[in-house]
Amino acid sequence: MARADISTSDELAITSELVHEGIARGRASCYRFTDAESVERVLPWACYGPTPGTGRRHDLYRIAVDRGLRGRGVGRLAQARLMVPIGEAGGERIRADTSGRDIDAATRHCYRAPGYGKLAELANSCRGGDDGVIDVKELV
């Protein structure tokens, strides 16, 4: 995870929790991973899962890309990999949340390049008064 340049200790703790939950509980976990069998070693990977109570909607929790590979379309490759199992599960929509901070601009660009659109911006909803941004991709 260190090679992915996760920017804060909170983000590192959350990402670690996602990975450990996914490994420990396997298919019983609500978290799914691309390349889950080697998630500790392989970048890129994506963590996603069905959104509870929404039927066929999914959340994209994290995409991790080795900092040396950024800007080469590797994040889009990770997204393409997660589209397969979500599509097979009958997924209708994927939601991705980011902060509105400048440091997350590249992440938002990575989401929007393959067709995510901004659904909402939530004022003062993140740490330090930052805005939250919700992007979605419709699959049907």
Stockholm file with secondary structure:
# STOCKHOLM 1.0

chainA/1-140         MARADISTSDELAITSELVHEGIARGRASCYRFTDAESVERVLPWACYGPTPGTGRRHDLYRIAVDRGLRGRGVGRLAQARLMVPIGEAGGERIRADTSGRDIDAATRHCYRAPGYGKLAELANSCRGGDDGVIDVKELV
#=GR chainA/1-140 SS CGGGTCCSHHHHHHHHHHHHHHHHHGGGSSCEETTGGGTTTCSSEEEEEECTTSSSEEEEEEEECCGGGTTTTHHHHHHHHHHHHHHHTTCCEEEEEEESSGGGHHHHHHHHTTTCEEEEEETTCSGGGCCEEEEEEECC
#=GC SS_cons         CGGGTCCSHHHHHHHHHHHHHHHHHGGGSSCEETTGGGTTTCSSEEEEEECTTSSSEEEEEEEECCGGGTTTTHHHHHHHHHHHHHHHTTCCEEEEEEESSGGGHHHHHHHHTTTCEEEEEETTCSGGGCCEEEEEEECC
//
